[in-house]
Amino acid sequence: MTDKEIFYREYVLWRDETGLLSHGIYDNEHFDNIVKMGEKASPYLLEVLSEGPNHIVHACDLIYPDEVTYEGYIPLDFACKTWTLILTAKLNGQTI
């Protein structure tokens, strides 16, 4: 399987298993598998985040732990927009 196929398999399984939950959505083997992909997941995370706000954004926080510091409550759409900019820059060899 390609990285893209692995990512989307894990993403769909995670989404299907946790879609109706309000908590515990990150305590999931499929979410963990996406995080374990590391930077290889970045282009596919960007694809998903480009579709709109998505809780999968928190995988970015674990893949790139020193990239964003949150203080207080951050709305999901703000986190997604921030990570969309960061991932786009990273994938284009730029820094922000």
C-alpha positions in Angstrom: 0.0 0.0 0.0 1.1 3.6 -0.6 1.4 6.1 2.2 -1.7 7.8 0.8 -3.7 4.5 0.9 -2.5 3.8 4.5 -3.3 7.3 5.6 -6.8 7.3 4.2 -7.5 3.7 5.5 -6.6 4.8 9.0 -8.4 8.2 8.7 -11.6 6.6 7.5 -11.5 4.0 10.3 -10.7 6.6 12.9 -13.5 8.9 11.6 -16.0 6.0 11.5 -15.1 4.8 15.0 -15.1 8.2 16.7 -17.4 10.4 14.6 -20.2 10.6 17.1 -18.1 10.8 20.2 -17.5 14.0 22.1 -14.5 12.8 24.0 -11.8 10.1 23.6 -11.5 10.6 19.9 -7.7 10.6 20.1 -7.4 7.5 22.2 -7.7 5.4 19.1 -5.4 3.0 17.4 -6.1 4.5 13.9 -5.3 8.0 15.1 -2.1 6.6 16.7 -1.2 5.0 13.3 -1.6 8.3 11.5 0.7 10.0 14.1 3.2 7.2 13.7 3.4 7.9 10.0 5.1 11.2 11.0 5.8 13.7 8.3 4.7 11.2 5.6 1.1 12.0 6.7 1.5 15.7 6.0 0.3 15.9 2.5 -2.8 13.9 3.3 -3.5 15.8 6.5 -3.3 19.0 4.4 -5.8 17.5 1.9 -8.3 16.7 4.8 -7.8 20.1 6.5 -8.3 21.9 3.2 -11.8 20.5 3.1 -12.7 22.3 6.3 -12.3 22.1 10.1 -11.5 18.6 11.3 -10.3 17.1 14.6 -7.6 15.2 12.8 -5.7 18.5 13.0 -4.5 17.4 16.4 -2.3 14.7 14.8 -0.3 17.7 13.5 0.4 18.7 17.1 1.9 15.3 17.8 3.8 15.0 14.6 5.3 18.4 15.0 5.3 18.9 18.8 7.3 22.2 18.8 5.6 23.9 15.9 2.6 25.5 17.6 2.0 26.6 21.2 -1.6 27.0 22.3 -2.5 29.2 25.2 -6.0 28.8 26.4 -8.9 27.7 24.2 -8.3 27.7 20.5 -11.3 27.2 18.1 -11.0 24.2 15.8 -11.3 26.3 12.7 -8.4 28.5 13.8 -6.2 25.5 14.6 -7.0 24.0 11.2 -6.3 27.3 9.3 -3.0 27.6 11.2 -1.9 24.0 10.4 -3.0 24.4 6.7 -0.6 27.3 6.4 2.2 25.5 8.2 1.8 22.3 6.2 1.6 24.1 2.9 4.8 25.9 3.8 6.6 22.7 4.9 5.5 20.8 1.8 6.9 23.7 -0.3 10.2 23.7 1.5 9.4 27.0 3.2 9.4 28.1 6.8 6.9 30.4 8.5 
